[in-house]
Amino acid sequence: MTKLDSKNVVTKYMSEINFVNSAEQGDVIEIGLGFNRIGRTSISFSCEVRNIFNKKTIIKIDNIVFVLVDEDGRPIPHGKTDANLNLSKP
């Protein structure tokens, strides 16, 4: 994950996936991520998949938590803050 400057990132948690509207074959979609919060070892986002033309939401996920881990899979501090990531909440 580029925000944590490492490839050693795992998905720790994902809230329910809400299927809001259907997508049809041939639809062009966009995937948007919104910053939720930053922890000592983690960063969390919300996600929304939309039809790029009519902006209808197809899928919505309220919370996805990623954790920085060492070579043994143990969480380690990433040293990032809201300020040095330059992220804004939705």
Buried (B, 14 or more C-beta within 10 A) or exposed (E): BEBBEEEEBEEBEEBEEEEEEEBEEEBEEEEEBBBBEBBEBBBBBBBBBBBEEEEEBBBBBBBBBBBBBEEEEEBBEBEBEEEEBEBEEE
